[in-house]
Amino acid sequence: MEDFQEVINKKSRQWKGTDMAKYLRPETLFGTKFDSYRNEYVSPPLKLSNNYNDALYEPLHGQPPQVSDPESARVIEEAIDNALGGQ
């Protein structure tokens, strides 16, 4: 049962809001490609933070510097949201 839920979660996250959303149905998810869907690697979700440097600095350099600028954080988060299609 966990495998089925895992595939549903993966494909829902990947396909929601795209042309592929119409394929979020049992015959597609649990058909011949079920094992490949279950075994595929899905990168972790993007971590947004109140500190805009976290999103830019941490993936490249580890711990982000402690800089606090709420307006810049809002602008960066809005840009990321727009780039992701408002999801």
Secondary structure, DSSP 8 states (H G I E B T S, - for coil): -HHHHHHHHHHHHHHTTSGGGGG-SHHHHTSTTHHHHHHS---------SSHHHHHHHHHHSS------HHHHHHHHHHHHHHTT--
